[in-house]
Amino acid sequence: MEVRKPHIKSIPYQEFKDNENLEKITKELNEGGANVIVGSLDQAINWGRSNSLWSLTFGTSCCGIEFMAVGCSRYDFSRFGFEVTRNSPRQADLIMCAGTITNKMAPVFKRLYDEIAEPKYVVAVGGCTISGGPFKKSYNVVRGIDELVPVDVYIPGCPPRPEAILYGMMQLQRKVKVEKFFGGANHKMTSDERAESLAKGGLHGLSNETLAATEKLGKRAPIIVTDVPADFDPQKGLTEE
């Protein structure tokens, strides 16, 4: 099955800075193959999922304020389907962590993640979330949420600008669009797979690099927003399909 280059509003495929990451994911998925019917259903379902990503926001410090800014009318989050945030993890598609996570707070964050229905995603916003930031050497700070859960998109910055958060969410859209939904993103672990995972130290207590394919529940390597295009304009193409 050939996965087409995903179309995202306002930005052509070639203008994204890290297409090689997405192409690597697509190549992995293509190696598994799929028939025409399943492939077409994948594309239809993923189109709907990518345009209605509801987030559970876990803002603990400054980066949470930037998320409030990107939700305002200037950046028009709603044209991508991102404007709906949920207070219940059972109604969310992703958890967006923005801020420092302490050791005391970590079990709460992990429990919220576990309560989100599959397929689910994690977006790490800001230096404190990604690595612990300036508090990295503190005795009570988690040095990156990838020690707790698998991360799909990293958005570095202290704090990242609203444009960077919007760009990162658009990257998540692209990742969702090329996923294999049937037998991939919606994969449910068997009892044997779960037992094997727990024997290794827990389903999500491992880093992304050490998680097996079944433990990732169909996910692939994360996308890291290393550089927002200099001419990126969130106002461009507001009326484009």
Buried (B, 14 or more C-beta within 10 A) or exposed (E): BEBEBBBBBBBEEEEBBBBEBBEEBBEBBBEEEBEEEBBEBBBEBBBEBBBEBBBBBBBBBBBBEBBEEBBEEEBBBEBBBBEBBBEEBEEBBBBBBBBBBBEEBBEEBBEBBEBBEEBBBBBBBBBBBBBBBEBBEBEEBBBBBBBBBBBBBBBBBEBBBBBBBBBBBBBBBBBBBBBBBBEBBBBEBEEEBBEBBEEEEEBBBBEBEEBEEBBBBBBBBBBBBEEBEEEBEBEEBEEEE
